Amino acid sequence: MHALSRQQLVLLILLTLVWGLNWPIMKIGVTGFQPLSFRSICMWLGLPVLGLFLVWRKVPFRIDRVHWRELAVLTVTNMFFWHTLAILAIQSLSSGRAAILGYTMPVFSALLGAAWFGQRLAGRAWFGVAAAALGVVLLLWHEVSTLSGRPLGVFMMLVAAATWALGTQLMRRTRIAHPTLAISFWMTVATTLWMTLLAVVFERDAWTLPSAPIWGAIVYNAIGVFAFAQVVWLMLARDLPPIASTLSVMLIPVLGVFSGAWWLGEVLHWQDWTAVVLVMLAIATVLWPARPASPALG
């Protein structure tokens, strides 16, 4: 297990707040507005902010040609599937339940790590996976009958989560010898072009001007999500073991559930409160420092 530095912990807290609150904000953004177009506008506004941040930090933009193929794979697994499927799925799901389905990612990541990448997990890591999985089941308890009528949205969120889990594992093992900020920038550029192409092909005939609340959601996503949270996540995914970087953000869907209940009036049940405890246990298995080895006697 991996103990977080103070800087990583602060970034993790900010990431949790920004991404957790974003679920009801995204729901507002795609209510009455085309989802692919919403995502595209967010990314076009967030991209120059991210670029200026690289200039300010004097981070070189260059990625050697030898790494372009791997960069493309990282972009597809970390961003293409996630941003496309999640923004489409949230139209048919409540913001809280969409967040929970999306954050089954840590469970997928742990299983992929153990099955494909030879990652050996400590006993408490498996306990964290089990607690997180049970929390997801409880949070979906009252959605079973509803979800049966919305299979496409559920399927899209689960595919997005599984693909993101694979991307997290690959990001941890990347051989690209360049700063994560530069990698994030070019991944965002490619995803922005991809989302724009989809919006033009499928939504051009339905384009309308965003209302004031939708513009608010767009600005929040542009600056908070794409210029900050996405970059922070990729940094954590690259610097920390996959089990730590995934389970440690399981508080995000909890925040998404309760912010959706407060903001959008989504109904909560006892299962939601029980799941909070389970998710906190899952986080603790990752963030709690490992006990130092006892010195040998004699």
Salt bridges, closest charged atoms under 4 A:
ASP64 OD1 - ARG62 NE 3.14
ASP64 OD2 - HIS178 NE2 3.41
GLU143 OE2 - ARG97 NE 3.70
ASP272 OD1 - ARG97 NH2 3.32
